[in-house]
Amino acid sequence: MPLIGESWEGCLSKEGVATLGCIWVVLQNIINVAFILSGVVALFYIITAGIKFITSRGDTEAIDSARKTLTFAIIGLIFILLSYFLLNFILDSVGVKITKPGGN
């Protein structure tokens, strides 16, 4: 049973061997994992920027570096969220069945 996305049951042959119909399940799982990992990376950079702010001790170069890191991390997180919502909107528009992480 896969951890993320759609069940494998609809694409397996009678013998339990994966068929070409499983490509979409695998692709969906890869996209879901990519969204989750990119969100985790963005949050890691936001936390790193906060630590840089705390440890800058008034050094203007360190503060500017932390500010740039925070700005780019937030922009990246916004792009991740926008791409997720845009992908879901497009899939809804063309009538593709969407399964949420966890198979719900």
Phi and psi restraints in degrees (range 20) as a CNS / XPLOR table:
assign (resid 1 and name C) (resid 2 and name N)
       (resid 2 and name CA) (resid 2 and name C) 1.0 -70.3 20.0 2
assign (resid 2 and name N) (resid 2 and name CA)
       (resid 2 and name C) (resid 3 and name N) 1.0 152.5 20.0 2
assign (resid 2 and name C) (resid 3 and name N)
       (resid 3 and name CA) (resid 3 and name C) 1.0 -76.2 20.0 2
assign (resid 3 and name N) (resid 3 and name CA)
       (resid 3 and name C) (resid 4 and name N) 1.0 -31.8 20.0 2
assign (resid 3 and name C) (resid 4 and name N)
       (resid 4 and name CA) (resid 4 and name C) 1.0 -131.3 20.0 2
assign (resid 4 and name N) (resid 4 and name CA)
       (resid 4 and name C) (resid 5 and name N) 1.0 141.3 20.0 2
assign (resid 4 and name C) (resid 5 and name N)
       (resid 5 and name CA) (resid 5 and name C) 1.0 86.6 20.0 2
assign (resid 5 and name N) (resid 5 and name CA)
       (resid 5 and name C) (resid 6 and name N) 1.0 -156.2 20.0 2
assign (resid 5 and name C) (resid 6 and name N)
       (resid 6 and name CA) (resid 6 and name C) 1.0 -72.8 20.0 2
assign (resid 6 and name N) (resid 6 and name CA)
       (resid 6 and name C) (resid 7 and name N) 1.0 155.9 20.0 2
assign (resid 6 and name C) (resid 7 and name N)
       (resid 7 and name CA) (resid 7 and name C) 1.0 -73.5 20.0 2
assign (resid 7 and name N) (resid 7 and name CA)
       (resid 7 and name C) (resid 8 and name N) 1.0 152.3 20.0 2
assign (resid 7 and name C) (resid 8 and name N)
       (resid 8 and name CA) (resid 8 and name C) 1.0 -79.6 20.0 2
assign (resid 8 and name N) (resid 8 and name CA)
       (resid 8 and name C) (resid 9 and name N) 1.0 -12.0 20.0 2
assign (resid 8 and name C) (resid 9 and name N)
       (resid 9 and name CA) (resid 9 and name C) 1.0 -58.9 20.0 2
assign (resid 9 and name N) (resid 9 and name CA)
       (resid 9 and name C) (resid 10 and name N) 1.0 -35.1 20.0 2
assign (resid 9 and name C) (resid 10 and name N)
       (resid 10 and name CA) (resid 10 and name C) 1.0 -74.6 20.0 2
assign (resid 10 and name N) (resid 10 and name CA)
       (resid 10 and name C) (resid 11 and name N) 1.0 -13.6 20.0 2
assign (resid 10 and name C) (resid 11 and name N)
       (resid 11 and name CA) (resid 11 and name C) 1.0 -115.9 20.0 2
assign (resid 11 and name N) (resid 11 and name CA)
       (resid 11 and name C) (resid 12 and name N) 1.0 -3.0 20.0 2
assign (resid 11 and name C) (resid 12 and name N)
       (resid 12 and name CA) (resid 12 and name C) 1.0 -85.1 20.0 2
assign (resid 12 and name N) (resid 12 and name CA)
       (resid 12 and name C) (resid 13 and name N) 1.0 147.6 20.0 2
assign (resid 12 and name C) (resid 13 and name N)
       (resid 13 and name CA) (resid 13 and name C) 1.0 -76.2 20.0 2
assign (resid 13 and name N) (resid 13 and name CA)
       (resid 13 and name C) (resid 14 and name N) 1.0 178.3 20.0 2
assign (resid 13 and name C) (resid 14 and name N)
       (resid 14 and name CA) (resid 14 and name C) 1.0 -61.8 20.0 2
assign (resid 14 and name N) (resid 14 and name CA)
       (resid 14 and name C) (resid 15 and name N) 1.0 -29.8 20.0 2
assign (resid 14 and name C) (resid 15 and name N)
       (resid 15 and name CA) (resid 15 and name C) 1.0 -83.8 20.0 2
assign (resid 15 and name N) (resid 15 and name CA)
       (resid 15 and name C) (resid 16 and name N) 1.0 -3.5 20.0 2
assign (resid 15 and name C) (resid 16 and name N)
       (resid 16 and name CA) (resid 16 and name C) 1.0 88.2 20.0 2
assign (resid 16 and name N) (resid 16 and name CA)
       (resid 16 and name C) (resid 17 and name N) 1.0 14.9 20.0 2
assign (resid 16 and name C) (resid 17 and name N)
       (resid 17 and name CA) (resid 17 and name C) 1.0 -92.6 20.0 2
assign (resid 17 and name N) (resid 17 and name CA)
       (resid 17 and name C) (resid 18 and name N) 1.0 139.1 20.0 2
assign (resid 17 and name C) (resid 18 and name N)
       (resid 18 and name CA) (resid 18 and name C) 1.0 -67.3 20.0 2
assign (resid 18 and name N) (resid 18 and name CA)
       (resid 18 and name C) (resid 19 and name N) 1.0 138.9 20.0 2
assign (resid 18 and name C) (resid 19 and name N)
       (resid 19 and name CA) (resid 19 and name C) 1.0 -111.6 20.0 2
assign (resid 19 and name N) (resid 19 and name CA)
       (resid 19 and name C) (resid 20 and name N) 1.0 -178.6 20.0 2
assign (resid 19 and name C) (resid 20 and name N)
       (resid 20 and name CA) (resid 20 and name C) 1.0 -64.5 20.0 2
assign (resid 20 and name N) (resid 20 and name CA)
       (resid 20 and name C) (resid 21 and name N) 1.0 -20.4 20.0 2
assign (resid 20 and name C) (resid 21 and name N)
       (resid 21 and name CA) (resid 21 and name C) 1.0 -65.1 20.0 2
assign (resid 21 and name N) (resid 21 and name CA)
       (resid 21 and name C) (resid 22 and name N) 1.0 -17.9 20.0 2
assign (resid 21 and name C) (resid 22 and name N)
       (resid 22 and name CA) (resid 22 and name C) 1.0 -77.7 20.0 2
assign (resid 22 and name N) (resid 22 and name CA)
       (resid 22 and name C) (resid 23 and name N) 1.0 -12.4 20.0 2
assign (resid 22 and name C) (resid 23 and name N)
       (resid 23 and name CA) (resid 23 and name C) 1.0 -58.4 20.0 2
assign (resid 23 and name N) (resid 23 and name CA)
       (resid 23 and name C) (resid 24 and name N) 1.0 -41.0 20.0 2
assign (resid 23 and name C) (resid 24 and name N)
       (resid 24 and name CA) (resid 24 and name C) 1.0 -68.2 20.0 2
assign (resid 24 and name N) (resid 24 and name CA)
       (resid 24 and name C) (resid 25 and name N) 1.0 -34.1 20.0 2
assign (resid 24 and name C) (resid 25 and name N)
       (resid 25 and name CA) (resid 25 and name C) 1.0 -67.1 20.0 2
assign (resid 25 and name N) (resid 25 and name CA)
       (resid 25 and name C) (resid 26 and name N) 1.0 -45.2 20.0 2
assign (resid 25 and name C) (resid 26 and name N)
       (resid 26 and name CA) (resid 26 and name C) 1.0 -63.0 20.0 2
assign (resid 26 and name N) (resid 26 and name CA)
       (resid 26 and name C) (resid 27 and name N) 1.0 -44.4 20.0 2
assign (resid 26 and name C) (resid 27 and name N)
       (resid 27 and name CA) (resid 27 and name C) 1.0 -61.6 20.0 2
assign (resid 27 and name N) (resid 27 and name CA)
       (resid 27 and name C) (resid 28 and name N) 1.0 -43.2 20.0 2
assign (resid 27 and name C) (resid 28 and name N)
       (resid 28 and name CA) (resid 28 and name C) 1.0 -62.8 20.0 2
assign (resid 28 and name N) (resid 28 and name CA)
       (resid 28 and name C) (resid 29 and name N) 1.0 -41.8 20.0 2
assign (resid 28 and name C) (resid 29 and name N)
       (resid 29 and name CA) (resid 29 and name C) 1.0 -64.6 20.0 2
assign (resid 29 and name N) (resid 29 and name CA)
       (resid 29 and name C) (resid 30 and name N) 1.0 -39.3 20.0 2
assign (resid 29 and name C) (resid 30 and name N)
       (resid 30 and name CA) (resid 30 and name C) 1.0 -64.1 20.0 2
assign (resid 30 and name N) (resid 30 and name CA)
       (resid 30 and name C) (resid 31 and name N) 1.0 -43.8 20.0 2
assign (resid 30 and name C) (resid 31 and name N)
       (resid 31 and name CA) (resid 31 and name C) 1.0 -63.8 20.0 2
assign (resid 31 and name N) (resid 31 and name CA)
       (resid 31 and name C) (resid 32 and name N) 1.0 -43.6 20.0 2
assign (resid 31 and name C) (resid 32 and name N)
       (resid 32 and name CA) (resid 32 and name C) 1.0 -61.2 20.0 2
assign (resid 32 and name N) (resid 32 and name CA)
       (resid 32 and name C) (resid 33 and name N) 1.0 -44.0 20.0 2
assign (resid 32 and name C) (resid 33 and name N)
       (resid 33 and name CA) (resid 33 and name C) 1.0 -65.9 20.0 2
assign (resid 33 and name N) (resid 33 and name CA)
       (resid 33 and name C) (resid 34 and name N) 1.0 -38.7 20.0 2
assign (resid 33 and name C) (resid 34 and name N)
       (resid 34 and name CA) (resid 34 and name C) 1.0 -62.8 20.0 2
assign (resid 34 and name N) (resid 34 and name CA)
       (resid 34 and name C) (resid 35 and name N) 1.0 -41.3 20.0 2
assign (resid 34 and name C) (resid 35 and name N)
       (resid 35 and name CA) (resid 35 and name C) 1.0 -62.8 20.0 2
assign (resid 35 and name N) (resid 35 and name CA)
       (resid 35 and name C) (resid 36 and name N) 1.0 -44.3 20.0 2
assign (resid 35 and name C) (resid 36 and name N)
       (resid 36 and name CA) (resid 36 and name C) 1.0 -64.7 20.0 2
assign (resid 36 and name N) (resid 36 and name CA)
       (resid 36 and name C) (resid 37 and name N) 1.0 -46.9 20.0 2
assign (resid 36 and name C) (resid 37 and name N)
       (resid 37 and name CA) (resid 37 and name C) 1.0 -65.3 20.0 2
assign (resid 37 and name N) (resid 37 and name CA)
       (resid 37 and name C) (resid 38 and name N) 1.0 -39.8 20.0 2
assign (resid 37 and name C) (resid 38 and name N)
       (resid 38 and name CA) (resid 38 and name C) 1.0 -66.9 20.0 2
assign (resid 38 and name N) (resid 38 and name CA)
       (resid 38 and name C) (resid 39 and name N) 1.0 -35.1 20.0 2
assign (resid 38 and name C) (resid 39 and name N)
       (resid 39 and name CA) (resid 39 and name C) 1.0 -65.7 20.0 2
assign (resid 39 and name N) (resid 39 and name CA)
       (resid 39 and name C) (resid 40 and name N) 1.0 -40.5 20.0 2
assign (resid 39 and name C) (resid 40 and name N)
       (resid 40 and name CA) (resid 40 and name C) 1.0 -64.7 20.0 2
assign (resid 40 and name N) (resid 40 and name CA)
       (resid 40 and name C) (resid 41 and name N) 1.0 -41.6 20.0 2
assign (resid 40 and name C) (resid 41 and name N)
       (resid 41 and name CA) (resid 41 and name C) 1.0 -64.1 20.0 2
assign (resid 41 and name N) (resid 41 and name CA)
       (resid 41 and name C) (resid 42 and name N) 1.0 -42.7 20.0 2
assign (resid 41 and name C) (resid 42 and name N)
       (resid 42 and name CA) (resid 42 and name C) 1.0 -61.8 20.0 2
assign (resid 42 and name N) (resid 42 and name CA)
       (resid 42 and name C) (resid 43 and name N) 1.0 -43.8 20.0 2
assign (resid 42 and name C) (resid 43 and name N)
       (resid 43 and name CA) (resid 43 and name C) 1.0 -64.8 20.0 2
assign (resid 43 and name N) (resid 43 and name CA)
       (resid 43 and name C) (resid 44 and name N) 1.0 -36.0 20.0 2
assign (resid 43 and name C) (resid 44 and name N)
       (resid 44 and name CA) (resid 44 and name C) 1.0 -59.9 20.0 2
assign (resid 44 and name N) (resid 44 and name CA)
       (resid 44 and name C) (resid 45 and name N) 1.0 -43.7 20.0 2
assign (resid 44 and name C) (resid 45 and name N)
       (resid 45 and name CA) (resid 45 and name C) 1.0 -68.9 20.0 2
assign (resid 45 and name N) (resid 45 and name CA)
       (resid 45 and name C) (resid 46 and name N) 1.0 -32.5 20.0 2
assign (resid 45 and name C) (resid 46 and name N)
       (resid 46 and name CA) (resid 46 and name C) 1.0 -65.5 20.0 2
assign (resid 46 and name N) (resid 46 and name CA)
       (resid 46 and name C) (resid 47 and name N) 1.0 -42.8 20.0 2
assign (resid 46 and name C) (resid 47 and name N)
       (resid 47 and name CA) (resid 47 and name C) 1.0 -65.3 20.0 2
assign (resid 47 and name N) (resid 47 and name CA)
       (resid 47 and name C) (resid 48 and name N) 1.0 -41.4 20.0 2
assign (resid 47 and name C) (resid 48 and name N)
       (resid 48 and name CA) (resid 48 and name C) 1.0 -60.8 20.0 2
assign (resid 48 and name N) (resid 48 and name CA)
       (resid 48 and name C) (resid 49 and name N) 1.0 -41.4 20.0 2
assign (resid 48 and name C) (resid 49 and name N)
       (resid 49 and name CA) (resid 49 and name C) 1.0 -63.4 20.0 2
assign (resid 49 and name N) (resid 49 and name CA)
       (resid 49 and name C) (resid 50 and name N) 1.0 -39.0 20.0 2
assign (resid 49 and name C) (resid 50 and name N)
       (resid 50 and name CA) (resid 50 and name C) 1.0 -63.3 20.0 2
assign (resid 50 and name N) (resid 50 and name CA)
       (resid 50 and name C) (resid 51 and name N) 1.0 -41.2 20.0 2
assign (resid 50 and name C) (resid 51 and name N)
       (resid 51 and name CA) (resid 51 and name C) 1.0 -65.3 20.0 2
assign (resid 51 and name N) (resid 51 and name CA)
       (resid 51 and name C) (resid 52 and name N) 1.0 -38.7 20.0 2
assign (resid 51 and name C) (resid 52 and name N)
       (resid 52 and name CA) (resid 52 and name C) 1.0 -62.4 20.0 2
assign (resid 52 and name N) (resid 52 and name CA)
       (resid 52 and name C) (resid 53 and name N) 1.0 -40.6 20.0 2
assign (resid 52 and name C) (resid 53 and name N)
       (resid 53 and name CA) (resid 53 and name C) 1.0 -60.8 20.0 2
assign (resid 53 and name N) (resid 53 and name CA)
       (resid 53 and name C) (resid 54 and name N) 1.0 -44.7 20.0 2
assign (resid 53 and name C) (resid 54 and name N)
       (resid 54 and name CA) (resid 54 and name C) 1.0 -65.9 20.0 2
assign (resid 54 and name N) (resid 54 and name CA)
       (resid 54 and name C) (resid 55 and name N) 1.0 -39.6 20.0 2
assign (resid 54 and name C) (resid 55 and name N)
       (resid 55 and name CA) (resid 55 and name C) 1.0 -91.8 20.0 2
assign (resid 55 and name N) (resid 55 and name CA)
       (resid 55 and name C) (resid 56 and name N) 1.0 5.3 20.0 2
assign (resid 55 and name C) (resid 56 and name N)
       (resid 56 and name CA) (resid 56 and name C) 1.0 -71.4 20.0 2
assign (resid 56 and name N) (resid 56 and name CA)
       (resid 56 and name C) (resid 57 and name N) 1.0 -27.6 20.0 2
assign (resid 56 and name C) (resid 57 and name N)
       (resid 57 and name CA) (resid 57 and name C) 1.0 53.9 20.0 2
assign (resid 57 and name N) (resid 57 and name CA)
       (resid 57 and name C) (resid 58 and name N) 1.0 37.8 20.0 2
assign (resid 57 and name C) (resid 58 and name N)
       (resid 58 and name CA) (resid 58 and name C) 1.0 83.1 20.0 2
assign (resid 58 and name N) (resid 58 and name CA)
       (resid 58 and name C) (resid 59 and name N) 1.0 0.4 20.0 2
assign (resid 58 and name C) (resid 59 and name N)
       (resid 59 and name CA) (resid 59 and name C) 1.0 -71.2 20.0 2
assign (resid 59 and name N) (resid 59 and name CA)
       (resid 59 and name C) (resid 60 and name N) 1.0 119.4 20.0 2
assign (resid 59 and name C) (resid 60 and name N)
       (resid 60 and name CA) (resid 60 and name C) 1.0 -65.1 20.0 2
assign (resid 60 and name N) (resid 60 and name CA)
       (resid 60 and name C) (resid 61 and name N) 1.0 -35.2 20.0 2
assign (resid 60 and name C) (resid 61 and name N)
       (resid 61 and name CA) (resid 61 and name C) 1.0 -66.5 20.0 2
assign (resid 61 and name N) (resid 61 and name CA)
       (resid 61 and name C) (resid 62 and name N) 1.0 -41.4 20.0 2
assign (resid 61 and name C) (resid 62 and name N)
       (resid 62 and name CA) (resid 62 and name C) 1.0 -67.0 20.0 2
assign (resid 62 and name N) (resid 62 and name CA)
       (resid 62 and name C) (resid 63 and name N) 1.0 -37.8 20.0 2
assign (resid 62 and name C) (resid 63 and name N)
       (resid 63 and name CA) (resid 63 and name C) 1.0 -66.4 20.0 2
assign (resid 63 and name N) (resid 63 and name CA)
       (resid 63 and name C) (resid 64 and name N) 1.0 -42.8 20.0 2
assign (resid 63 and name C) (resid 64 and name N)
       (resid 64 and name CA) (resid 64 and name C) 1.0 -63.5 20.0 2
assign (resid 64 and name N) (resid 64 and name CA)
       (resid 64 and name C) (resid 65 and name N) 1.0 -40.1 20.0 2
assign (resid 64 and name C) (resid 65 and name N)
       (resid 65 and name CA) (resid 65 and name C) 1.0 -63.2 20.0 2
assign (resid 65 and name N) (resid 65 and name CA)
       (resid 65 and name C) (resid 66 and name N) 1.0 -43.9 20.0 2
assign (resid 65 and name C) (resid 66 and name N)
       (resid 66 and name CA) (resid 66 and name C) 1.0 -65.0 20.0 2
assign (resid 66 and name N) (resid 66 and name CA)
       (resid 66 and name C) (resid 67 and name N) 1.0 -39.7 20.0 2
assign (resid 66 and name C) (resid 67 and name N)
       (resid 67 and name CA) (resid 67 and name C) 1.0 -64.3 20.0 2
assign (resid 67 and name N) (resid 67 and name CA)
       (resid 67 and name C) (resid 68 and name N) 1.0 -41.5 20.0 2
assign (resid 67 and name C) (resid 68 and name N)
       (resid 68 and name CA) (resid 68 and name C) 1.0 -65.0 20.0 2
assign (resid 68 and name N) (resid 68 and name CA)
       (resid 68 and name C) (resid 69 and name N) 1.0 -42.7 20.0 2
assign (resid 68 and name C) (resid 69 and name N)
       (resid 69 and name CA) (resid 69 and name C) 1.0 -60.8 20.0 2
assign (resid 69 and name N) (resid 69 and name CA)
       (resid 69 and name C) (resid 70 and name N) 1.0 -44.9 20.0 2
assign (resid 69 and name C) (resid 70 and name N)
       (resid 70 and name CA) (resid 70 and name C) 1.0 -65.1 20.0 2
assign (resid 70 and name N) (resid 70 and name CA)
       (resid 70 and name C) (resid 71 and name N) 1.0 -42.8 20.0 2
assign (resid 70 and name C) (resid 71 and name N)
       (resid 71 and name CA) (resid 71 and name C) 1.0 -61.3 20.0 2
assign (resid 71 and name N) (resid 71 and name CA)
       (resid 71 and name C) (resid 72 and name N) 1.0 -48.8 20.0 2
assign (resid 71 and name C) (resid 72 and name N)
       (resid 72 and name CA) (resid 72 and name C) 1.0 -67.7 20.0 2
assign (resid 72 and name N) (resid 72 and name CA)
       (resid 72 and name C) (resid 73 and name N) 1.0 -35.2 20.0 2
assign (resid 72 and name C) (resid 73 and name N)
       (resid 73 and name CA) (resid 73 and name C) 1.0 -65.9 20.0 2
assign (resid 73 and name N) (resid 73 and name CA)
       (resid 73 and name C) (resid 74 and name N) 1.0 -42.0 20.0 2
assign (resid 73 and name C) (resid 74 and name N)
       (resid 74 and name CA) (resid 74 and name C) 1.0 -68.2 20.0 2
assign (resid 74 and name N) (resid 74 and name CA)
       (resid 74 and name C) (resid 75 and name N) 1.0 -40.9 20.0 2
assign (resid 74 and name C) (resid 75 and name N)
       (resid 75 and name CA) (resid 75 and name C) 1.0 -61.5 20.0 2
assign (resid 75 and name N) (resid 75 and name CA)
       (resid 75 and name C) (resid 76 and name N) 1.0 -42.5 20.0 2
assign (resid 75 and name C) (resid 76 and name N)
       (resid 76 and name CA) (resid 76 and name C) 1.0 -62.3 20.0 2
assign (resid 76 and name N) (resid 76 and name CA)
       (resid 76 and name C) (resid 77 and name N) 1.0 -41.9 20.0 2
assign (resid 76 and name C) (resid 77 and name N)
       (resid 77 and name CA) (resid 77 and name C) 1.0 -64.7 20.0 2
assign (resid 77 and name N) (resid 77 and name CA)
       (resid 77 and name C) (resid 78 and name N) 1.0 -38.5 20.0 2
assign (resid 77 and name C) (resid 78 and name N)
       (resid 78 and name CA) (resid 78 and name C) 1.0 -63.9 20.0 2
assign (resid 78 and name N) (resid 78 and name CA)
       (resid 78 and name C) (resid 79 and name N) 1.0 -43.8 20.0 2
assign (resid 78 and name C) (resid 79 and name N)
       (resid 79 and name CA) (resid 79 and name C) 1.0 -61.4 20.0 2
assign (resid 79 and name N) (resid 79 and name CA)
       (resid 79 and name C) (resid 80 and name N) 1.0 -40.2 20.0 2
assign (resid 79 and name C) (resid 80 and name N)
       (resid 80 and name CA) (resid 80 and name C) 1.0 -61.8 20.0 2
assign (resid 80 and name N) (resid 80 and name CA)
       (resid 80 and name C) (resid 81 and name N) 1.0 -47.8 20.0 2
assign (resid 80 and name C) (resid 81 and name N)
       (resid 81 and name CA) (resid 81 and name C) 1.0 -65.7 20.0 2
assign (resid 81 and name N) (resid 81 and name CA)
       (resid 81 and name C) (resid 82 and name N) 1.0 -42.3 20.0 2
assign (resid 81 and name C) (resid 82 and name N)
       (resid 82 and name CA) (resid 82 and name C) 1.0 -63.7 20.0 2
assign (resid 82 and name N) (resid 82 and name CA)
       (resid 82 and name C) (resid 83 and name N) 1.0 -40.2 20.0 2
assign (resid 82 and name C) (resid 83 and name N)
       (resid 83 and name CA) (resid 83 and name C) 1.0 -66.8 20.0 2
assign (resid 83 and name N) (resid 83 and name CA)
       (resid 83 and name C) (resid 84 and name N) 1.0 -36.5 20.0 2
assign (resid 83 and name C) (resid 84 and name N)
       (resid 84 and name CA) (resid 84 and name C) 1.0 -63.6 20.0 2
assign (resid 84 and name N) (resid 84 and name CA)
       (resid 84 and name C) (resid 85 and name N) 1.0 -48.4 20.0 2
assign (resid 84 and name C) (resid 85 and name N)
       (resid 85 and name CA) (resid 85 and name C) 1.0 -68.2 20.0 2
assign (resid 85 and name N) (resid 85 and name CA)
       (resid 85 and name C) (resid 86 and name N) 1.0 -36.5 20.0 2
assign (resid 85 and name C) (resid 86 and name N)
       (resid 86 and name CA) (resid 86 and name C) 1.0 -66.1 20.0 2
assign (resid 86 and name N) (resid 86 and name CA)
       (resid 86 and name C) (resid 87 and name N) 1.0 -42.6 20.0 2
assign (resid 86 and name C) (resid 87 and name N)
       (resid 87 and name CA) (resid 87 and name C) 1.0 -61.9 20.0 2
assign (resid 87 and name N) (resid 87 and name CA)
       (resid 87 and name C) (resid 88 and name N) 1.0 -44.4 20.0 2
assign (resid 87 and name C) (resid 88 and name N)
       (resid 88 and name CA) (resid 88 and name C) 1.0 -64.8 20.0 2
assign (resid 88 and name N) (resid 88 and name CA)
       (resid 88 and name C) (resid 89 and name N) 1.0 -38.3 20.0 2
assign (resid 88 and name C) (resid 89 and name N)
       (resid 89 and name CA) (resid 89 and name C) 1.0 -63.8 20.0 2
assign (resid 89 and name N) (resid 89 and name CA)
       (resid 89 and name C) (resid 90 and name N) 1.0 -44.5 20.0 2
assign (resid 89 and name C) (resid 90 and name N)
       (resid 90 and name CA) (resid 90 and name C) 1.0 -64.4 20.0 2
assign (resid 90 and name N) (resid 90 and name CA)
       (resid 90 and name C) (resid 91 and name N) 1.0 -44.3 20.0 2
assign (resid 90 and name C) (resid 91 and name N)
       (resid 91 and name CA) (resid 91 and name C) 1.0 -64.4 20.0 2
assign (resid 91 and name N) (resid 91 and name CA)
       (resid 91 and name C) (resid 92 and name N) 1.0 -39.1 20.0 2
assign (resid 91 and name C) (resid 92 and name N)
       (resid 92 and name CA) (resid 92 and name C) 1.0 -64.2 20.0 2
assign (resid 92 and name N) (resid 92 and name CA)
       (resid 92 and name C) (resid 93 and name N) 1.0 -38.5 20.0 2
assign (resid 92 and name C) (resid 93 and name N)
       (resid 93 and name CA) (resid 93 and name C) 1.0 -65.6 20.0 2
assign (resid 93 and name N) (resid 93 and name CA)
       (resid 93 and name C) (resid 94 and name N) 1.0 -36.3 20.0 2
assign (resid 93 and name C) (resid 94 and name N)
       (resid 94 and name CA) (resid 94 and name C) 1.0 -92.7 20.0 2
assign (resid 94 and name N) (resid 94 and name CA)
       (resid 94 and name C) (resid 95 and name N) 1.0 -0.5 20.0 2
assign (resid 94 and name C) (resid 95 and name N)
       (resid 95 and name CA) (resid 95 and name C) 1.0 84.8 20.0 2
assign (resid 95 and name N) (resid 95 and name CA)
       (resid 95 and name C) (resid 96 and name N) 1.0 23.9 20.0 2
assign (resid 95 and name C) (resid 96 and name N)
       (resid 96 and name CA) (resid 96 and name C) 1.0 -82.9 20.0 2
assign (resid 96 and name N) (resid 96 and name CA)
       (resid 96 and name C) (resid 97 and name N) 1.0 135.2 20.0 2
assign (resid 96 and name C) (resid 97 and name N)
       (resid 97 and name CA) (resid 97 and name C) 1.0 -71.7 20.0 2
assign (resid 97 and name N) (resid 97 and name CA)
       (resid 97 and name C) (resid 98 and name N) 1.0 127.1 20.0 2
assign (resid 97 and name C) (resid 98 and name N)
       (resid 98 and name CA) (resid 98 and name C) 1.0 -106.8 20.0 2
assign (resid 98 and name N) (resid 98 and name CA)
       (resid 98 and name C) (resid 99 and name N) 1.0 130.5 20.0 2
assign (resid 98 and name C) (resid 99 and name N)
       (resid 99 and name CA) (resid 99 and name C) 1.0 -109.5 20.0 2
assign (resid 99 and name N) (resid 99 and name CA)
       (resid 99 and name C) (resid 100 and name N) 1.0 137.0 20.0 2
assign (resid 99 and name C) (resid 100 and name N)
       (resid 100 and name CA) (resid 100 and name C) 1.0 -83.0 20.0 2
assign (resid 100 and name N) (resid 100 and name CA)
       (resid 100 and name C) (resid 101 and name N) 1.0 160.1 20.0 2
assign (resid 100 and name C) (resid 101 and name N)
       (resid 101 and name CA) (resid 101 and name C) 1.0 -54.5 20.0 2
assign (resid 101 and name N) (resid 101 and name CA)
       (resid 101 and name C) (resid 102 and name N) 1.0 134.4 20.0 2
assign (resid 101 and name C) (resid 102 and name N)
       (resid 102 and name CA) (resid 102 and name C) 1.0 98.3 20.0 2
assign (resid 102 and name N) (resid 102 and name CA)
       (resid 102 and name C) (resid 103 and name N) 1.0 -2.8 20.0 2
assign (resid 102 and name C) (resid 103 and name N)
       (resid 103 and name CA) (resid 103 and name C) 1.0 83.0 20.0 2
assign (resid 103 and name N) (resid 103 and name CA)
       (resid 103 and name C) (resid 104 and name N) 1.0 12.1 20.0 2
